[in-house]
Amino acid sequence: MTFQRTIVGLLVLTIAGLAVSFYALWKTNAQLQTMKAFIEGYVFAEAVAACEMAPSTTPFKWNGGTKTAVIGLNAVKLDKYRIVSSYTLLADGVYCDFDPIKKKADIGSNFLERE
C-alpha cells in the first residue's frame, strides 16, 4: 500500500511539474513575441527610409509599391561576440535587408540568392 501511494504521489508531482514548465514556456513565448513586435515597430520607419535611399539598379519603392510585405526580423545569426539581426522588407519583388545596428540597407531581387 505504501508503494502505491508513493507511485501516485510521484505521478502527481510529475504532472504538476510538467504543467508548471508548460505555463512558464507559454509566458516566455508570449513575452518574446511582444518584444519582437515592439522591435519591429520601432525599426520599421528607419528600414523603409534606408531601403528607399539605398543605391541599387532595381529601385525599392515602398510608398509607391503595389505589392508590399513586411517579412520582419529574420536571419538572426550568432556572431562570435554578438547576435547579428536583419529586418527584411519586400516591395514589388525587390527584397531589402536593413541592419538596425549599422543602419545600413542592402537590396536584392531574389530572396534565395541572398546571404
Phi and psi restraints in degrees (value plus and minus 20) as a CYANA .aco file:
   2 THR   PHI     -85.3   -45.3
   2 THR   PSI     -58.2   -18.2
   3 PHE   PHI     -82.5   -42.5
   3 PHE   PSI     -63.1   -23.1
   4 GLN   PHI     -84.4   -44.4
   4 GLN   PSI     -61.2   -21.2
   5 ARG   PHI     -85.1   -45.1
   5 ARG   PSI     -58.5   -18.5
   6 THR   PHI     -84.9   -44.9
   6 THR   PSI     -64.9   -24.9
   7 ILE   PHI     -83.5   -43.5
   7 ILE   PSI     -64.0   -24.0
   8 VAL   PHI     -83.4   -43.4
   8 VAL   PSI     -62.0   -22.0
   9 GLY   PHI     -82.2   -42.2
   9 GLY   PSI     -63.9   -23.9
  10 LEU   PHI     -84.6   -44.6
  10 LEU   PSI     -57.5   -17.5
  11 LEU   PHI     -84.2   -44.2
  11 LEU   PSI     -63.5   -23.5
  12 VAL   PHI     -84.1   -44.1
  12 VAL   PSI     -62.5   -22.5
  13 LEU   PHI     -84.0   -44.0
  13 LEU   PSI     -59.2   -19.2
  14 THR   PHI     -84.3   -44.3
  14 THR   PSI     -64.2   -24.2
  15 ILE   PHI     -84.2   -44.2
  15 ILE   PSI     -62.6   -22.6
  16 ALA   PHI     -84.2   -44.2
  16 ALA   PSI     -60.3   -20.3
  17 GLY   PHI     -83.8   -43.8
  17 GLY   PSI     -61.8   -21.8
  18 LEU   PHI     -84.6   -44.6
  18 LEU   PSI     -59.8   -19.8
  19 ALA   PHI     -83.4   -43.4
  19 ALA   PSI     -63.3   -23.3
  20 VAL   PHI     -85.0   -45.0
  20 VAL   PSI     -61.7   -21.7
  21 SER   PHI     -87.0   -47.0
  21 SER   PSI     -59.9   -19.9
  22 PHE   PHI     -86.0   -46.0
  22 PHE   PSI     -57.4   -17.4
  23 TYR   PHI     -84.2   -44.2
  23 TYR   PSI     -64.6   -24.6
  24 ALA   PHI     -83.3   -43.3
  24 ALA   PSI     -59.8   -19.8
  25 LEU   PHI     -84.7   -44.7
  25 LEU   PSI     -61.4   -21.4
  26 TRP   PHI     -83.3   -43.3
  26 TRP   PSI     -64.7   -24.7
  27 LYS   PHI     -84.0   -44.0
  27 LYS   PSI     -63.5   -23.5
  28 THR   PHI     -83.9   -43.9
  28 THR   PSI     -62.1   -22.1
  29 ASN   PHI     -82.9   -42.9
  29 ASN   PSI     -61.1   -21.1
  30 ALA   PHI     -84.2   -44.2
  30 ALA   PSI     -60.9   -20.9
  31 GLN   PHI     -86.7   -46.7
  31 GLN   PSI     -59.0   -19.0
  32 LEU   PHI     -86.4   -46.4
  32 LEU   PSI     -59.6   -19.6
  33 GLN   PHI     -85.5   -45.5
  33 GLN   PSI     -58.7   -18.7
  34 THR   PHI     -84.5   -44.5
  34 THR   PSI     -63.7   -23.7
  35 MET   PHI     -85.1   -45.1
  35 MET   PSI     -60.3   -20.3
  36 LYS   PHI     -83.7   -43.7
  36 LYS   PSI     -63.2   -23.2
  37 ALA   PHI     -83.7   -43.7
  37 ALA   PSI     -59.6   -19.6
  38 PHE   PHI     -83.9   -43.9
  38 PHE   PSI     -64.8   -24.8
  39 ILE   PHI     -85.8   -45.8
  39 ILE   PSI     -62.2   -22.2
  40 GLU   PHI     -82.9   -42.9
  40 GLU   PSI     -60.1   -20.1
  41 GLY   PHI     -87.4   -47.4
  41 GLY   PSI     -53.9   -13.9
  42 TYR   PHI     -91.1   -51.1
  42 TYR   PSI     -55.3   -15.3
  43 VAL   PHI    -109.8   -69.8
  43 VAL   PSI     -37.4     2.6
  44 PHE   PHI     -76.2   -36.2
  44 PHE   PSI     -71.3   -31.3
  45 ALA   PHI     -83.0   -43.0
  45 ALA   PSI     -61.8   -21.8
  46 GLU   PHI     -84.0   -44.0
  46 GLU   PSI     -59.6   -19.6
  47 ALA   PHI     -84.7   -44.7
  47 ALA   PSI     -63.9   -23.9
  48 VAL   PHI     -83.2   -43.2
  48 VAL   PSI     -65.0   -25.0
  49 ALA   PHI     -83.8   -43.8
  49 ALA   PSI     -64.5   -24.5
  50 ALA   PHI     -87.3   -47.3
  50 ALA   PSI     -58.4   -18.4
  51 CYS   PHI     -88.5   -48.5
  51 CYS   PSI     -57.9   -17.9
  52 GLU   PHI     -90.6   -50.6
  52 GLU   PSI     -46.7    -6.7
  53 MET   PHI    -114.9   -74.9
  53 MET   PSI     -25.1    14.9
  54 ALA   PHI     -89.4   -49.4
  54 ALA   PSI     116.3   156.3
  55 PRO   PHI     -93.8   -53.8
  55 PRO   PSI     112.8   152.8
  56 SER   PHI    -185.2  -145.2
  56 SER   PSI     137.1   177.1
  57 THR   PHI     -95.1   -55.1
  57 THR   PSI     -47.7    -7.7
  58 THR   PHI    -125.6   -85.6
  58 THR   PSI      93.0   133.0
  59 PRO   PHI     -89.6   -49.6
  59 PRO   PSI     124.7   164.7
  60 PHE   PHI    -122.9   -82.9
  60 PHE   PSI      91.9   131.9
  61 LYS   PHI    -139.4   -99.4
  61 LYS   PSI      76.4   116.4
  62 TRP   PHI     -96.0   -56.0
  62 TRP   PSI     -68.2   -28.2
  63 ASN   PHI     -90.3   -50.3
  63 ASN   PSI     -54.1   -14.1
  64 GLY   PHI    -118.4   -78.4
  64 GLY   PSI     -13.9    26.1
  65 GLY   PHI     -94.9   -54.9
  65 GLY   PSI     127.4   167.4
  66 THR   PHI    -110.5   -70.5
  66 THR   PSI     -47.3    -7.3
  67 LYS   PHI    -152.0  -112.0
  67 LYS   PSI      79.9   119.9
  68 THR   PHI    -140.1  -100.1
  68 THR   PSI     129.0   169.0
  69 ALA   PHI    -172.2  -132.2
  69 ALA   PSI     124.9   164.9
  70 VAL   PHI    -119.8   -79.8
  70 VAL   PSI      96.7   136.7
  71 ILE   PHI    -103.4   -63.4
  71 ILE   PSI     -53.6   -13.6
  72 GLY   PHI      73.4   113.4
  72 GLY   PSI    -180.8  -140.8
  73 LEU   PHI     -90.5   -50.5
  73 LEU   PSI     106.1   146.1
  74 ASN   PHI    -173.9  -133.9
  74 ASN   PSI    -196.9  -156.9
  75 ALA   PHI      31.0    71.0
  75 ALA   PSI      22.9    62.9
  76 VAL   PHI     -98.6   -58.6
  76 VAL   PSI      93.6   133.6
  77 LYS   PHI    -135.3   -95.3
  77 LYS   PSI     124.4   164.4
  78 LEU   PHI    -106.5   -66.5
  78 LEU   PSI      94.9   134.9
  79 ASP   PHI    -105.2   -65.2
  79 ASP   PSI    -198.6  -158.6
  80 LYS   PHI     -85.3   -45.3
  80 LYS   PSI     -57.3   -17.3
  81 TYR   PHI    -141.8  -101.8
  81 TYR   PSI     -28.1    11.9
  82 ARG   PHI    -172.3  -132.3
  82 ARG   PSI     152.1   192.1
  83 ILE   PHI    -119.1   -79.1
  83 ILE   PSI     108.5   148.5
  84 VAL   PHI    -122.3   -82.3
  84 VAL   PSI      98.5   138.5
  85 SER   PHI    -131.9   -91.9
  85 SER   PSI     142.8   182.8
  86 SER   PHI    -161.4  -121.4
  86 SER   PSI     119.8   159.8
  87 TYR   PHI    -133.0   -93.0
  87 TYR   PSI     101.9   141.9
  88 THR   PHI    -133.0   -93.0
  88 THR   PSI     114.4   154.4
  89 LEU   PHI    -141.2  -101.2
  89 LEU   PSI     131.5   171.5
  90 LEU   PHI    -150.1  -110.1
  90 LEU   PSI     104.9   144.9
  91 ALA   PHI    -156.5  -116.5
  91 ALA   PSI      94.9   134.9
  92 ASP   PHI      32.9    72.9
  92 ASP   PSI      23.7    63.7
  93 GLY   PHI      61.8   101.8
  93 GLY   PSI     -16.8    23.2
  94 VAL   PHI    -127.8   -87.8
  94 VAL   PSI     102.4   142.4
  95 TYR   PHI    -112.2   -72.2
  95 TYR   PSI     123.1   163.1
  96 CYS   PHI    -153.2  -113.2
  96 CYS   PSI     103.7   143.7
  97 ASP   PHI    -120.9   -80.9
  97 ASP   PSI     107.4   147.4
  98 PHE   PHI    -134.6   -94.6
  98 PHE   PSI     107.5   147.5
  99 ASP   PHI    -113.8   -73.8
  99 ASP   PSI      90.2   130.2
 100 PRO   PHI     -87.6   -47.6
 100 PRO   PSI     -42.5    -2.5
 101 ILE   PHI    -101.3   -61.3
 101 ILE   PSI     -67.6   -27.6
 102 LYS   PHI    -104.0   -64.0
 102 LYS   PSI     -32.5     7.5
 103 LYS   PHI      37.1    77.1
 103 LYS   PSI      24.8    64.8
 104 LYS   PHI    -145.4  -105.4
 104 LYS   PSI     120.4   160.4
 105 ALA   PHI    -134.2   -94.2
 105 ALA   PSI     119.1   159.1
 106 ASP   PHI    -142.5  -102.5
 106 ASP   PSI     110.5   150.5
 107 ILE   PHI    -127.1   -87.1
 107 ILE   PSI     116.9   156.9
 108 GLY   PHI    -161.8  -121.8
 108 GLY   PSI     137.2   177.2
 109 SER   PHI    -122.3   -82.3
 109 SER   PSI     -32.3     7.7
 110 ASN   PHI    -151.7  -111.7
 110 ASN   PSI     101.3   141.3
 111 PHE   PHI     -81.5   -41.5
 111 PHE   PSI     -55.0   -15.0
 112 LEU   PHI     -97.7   -57.7
 112 LEU   PSI     -42.1    -2.1
 113 GLU   PHI    -106.5   -66.5
 113 GLU   PSI     -27.9    12.1
 114 ARG   PHI    -100.7   -60.7
 114 ARG   PSI     138.4   178.4
